Amino acid sequence: MTNQATIDKLIEMRLTSMADAFRSQTQDPSMKEISFEDRFGFRSQNVCCCKGTDL
């Protein structure tokens, strides 16, 4: 699945904050130095903050 397909699917699932965060991550070269697990955790936290809930 391409990055754009992933973004489109996230939007389709009404996960627009996650789609925005993923798009931002793919455009930030410094994110390549961080493990997938850490990046995923950052994105999950970002979505929770946007929705006004905590993990």
C-alpha positions as CSV (number, residue, x, y, z in Angstrom):
1,M,0.0,0.0,0.0
2,T,1.4,3.4,-0.9
3,N,1.6,6.3,1.6
4,Q,-1.2,8.1,-0.3
5,A,-3.4,5.0,-0.2
6,T,-2.8,4.7,3.6
7,I,-3.7,8.4,4.0
8,D,-6.9,7.9,1.9
9,K,-7.9,4.9,4.0
10,L,-7.3,6.7,7.3
11,I,-9.5,9.5,6.0
12,E,-12.2,7.1,4.9
13,M,-12.2,5.6,8.4
14,R,-12.6,9.2,9.8
15,L,-9.1,9.2,11.3
16,T,-8.2,12.5,9.8
17,S,-5.9,13.5,12.6
18,M,-4.0,10.3,12.2
19,A,-3.9,10.9,8.4
20,D,-2.5,14.4,9.0
21,A,0.1,13.1,11.4
22,F,1.2,10.4,9.1
23,R,1.5,12.8,6.2
24,S,3.6,15.1,8.4
25,Q,5.8,12.2,9.5
26,T,6.5,11.1,5.9
27,Q,7.6,14.7,5.0
28,D,10.0,15.0,8.0
29,P,13.4,13.5,7.3
30,S,14.3,13.4,11.0
31,M,11.5,10.9,11.6
32,K,13.5,8.3,9.7
33,E,15.9,8.1,12.6
34,I,13.1,7.1,15.0
35,S,11.8,3.5,15.3
36,F,8.4,2.6,14.0
37,E,7.1,1.9,17.5
38,D,8.1,5.3,18.7
39,R,6.7,7.1,15.7
40,F,3.4,5.1,16.0
41,G,3.3,6.1,19.7
42,F,3.8,9.8,18.9
43,R,1.1,9.6,16.3
44,S,-1.3,7.9,18.6
45,Q,-0.7,10.5,21.3
46,N,-1.2,13.2,18.8
47,V,-4.6,11.8,17.8
48,C,-5.6,11.5,21.4
49,C,-4.7,15.1,22.1
50,C,-6.6,16.3,19.0
51,K,-9.7,14.3,20.2
52,G,-9.3,15.6,23.8
53,T,-8.6,12.2,25.4
54,D,-5.6,10.6,27.1
55,L,-4.2,7.2,26.6
